[in-house]
Amino acid sequence: MAKFSELIGGPVPVLVDFSAEWCGPCKMMGPILKELKSMAGDRIKILKIDTDRNPRLAAKYQIRGVPTLILFKNGQPVWRRSGVMPAAAIWQQIGPYV
């Protein structure tokens, strides 16, 4: 399995959904991210990270609440939001980075 730094390190922006199994709003993000992927196509990758299974990663990126979305480009975070948002709103906000 690839390391997280390898997954987010490429030129294609990677939207990481930091979430948890027990989180109700996190479950709502599934269909939203699917819709976002259909809007964005190959211009972004979407990755889901369970904060309970990856506590070091959650600590590194200071994840205090879930869901938290972070867009990485060339390994660097360029956009971040917490909470549930509609796909169109996410796309509008991350568009300049894609």
C-alpha distance (Angstrom), angle and dihedral (degrees) to the residues before:
residue distance angle dihedral
M1 . . .
A2 3.78 . .
K3 3.77 120.1 .
F4 3.79 117.4 -109.2
S5 3.82 91.0 -114.6
E6 3.82 89.4 56.2
L7 3.80 92.1 48.6
I8 3.81 93.5 53.2
G9 3.81 97.4 33.6
G10 3.78 101.4 83.3
P11 3.79 131.0 93.7
V12 3.84 92.7 -104.6
P13 3.82 108.7 87.4
V14 3.81 114.3 -114.2
L15 3.80 120.4 -150.3
V16 3.80 108.3 -153.9
D17 3.80 118.7 -158.7
F18 3.80 107.6 -156.0
S19 3.80 104.7 -160.1
A20 3.80 145.6 143.9
E21 3.81 134.4 -131.1
W22 3.82 93.3 -122.6
C23 3.82 94.4 50.5
G24 3.82 115.2 105.8
P25 3.82 96.4 -163.1
C26 3.83 88.8 48.7
K27 3.80 89.5 60.7
M28 3.82 88.5 54.8
M29 3.82 89.8 58.3
G30 3.84 93.9 67.2
P31 3.82 97.4 76.8
I32 3.83 91.0 36.2
L33 3.81 91.7 55.6
K34 3.81 90.4 45.8
E35 3.81 88.9 54.5
L36 3.82 90.2 46.5
K37 3.80 90.6 51.8
S38 3.81 90.3 52.4
M39 3.84 88.9 52.4
A40 3.80 95.1 45.9
G41 3.79 101.0 35.9
D42 3.80 112.7 -179.8
R43 3.81 93.0 -13.5
I44 3.82 90.8 90.2
K45 3.79 139.3 23.8
I46 3.80 120.3 -141.6
L47 3.78 121.3 -147.5
K48 3.81 128.4 -177.0
I49 3.80 118.8 -149.2
D50 3.81 122.3 -170.5
T51 3.81 105.8 -141.4
D52 3.82 92.3 -156.5
R53 3.81 91.0 56.9
N54 3.82 93.7 40.7
P55 3.82 105.7 39.9
R56 3.82 94.4 155.1
L57 3.78 91.8 54.6
A58 3.82 90.8 46.8
A59 3.81 89.8 50.8
K60 3.81 93.0 46.8
Y61 3.81 91.6 55.9
Q62 3.82 93.2 37.9
I63 3.80 95.3 -120.2
R64 3.81 103.7 -175.6
G65 3.81 98.9 163.9
V66 3.77 136.2 21.0
P67 2.93 138.1 -96.2
T68 3.80 94.9 41.2
L69 3.79 120.0 163.5
I70 3.80 120.8 -156.1
L71 3.80 123.3 -178.0
F72 3.80 113.3 -149.0
K73 3.79 124.2 -163.9
N74 3.81 119.5 -175.8
G75 3.81 88.0 -10.5
Q76 3.81 95.2 -55.3
P77 3.82 126.5 109.4
V78 3.82 108.2 -117.2
W79 3.84 101.5 166.9
R80 3.80 134.9 21.4
R81 3.82 137.2 179.5
S82 3.79 135.6 164.0
G83 3.79 126.1 -145.6
V84 3.78 135.4 32.5
M85 3.80 117.3 -47.9
P86 3.81 131.3 173.9
A87 3.81 115.1 -101.3
A88 3.82 92.5 -115.4
A89 3.82 91.3 54.8
I90 3.81 92.0 49.2
W91 3.81 91.4 48.0
Q92 3.79 91.3 49.0
Q93 3.81 91.3 52.5
I94 3.81 98.3 43.2
G95 3.81 94.7 39.9
P96 3.82 95.0 94.0
Y97 3.83 90.0 56.8
V98 3.80 96.2 48.2
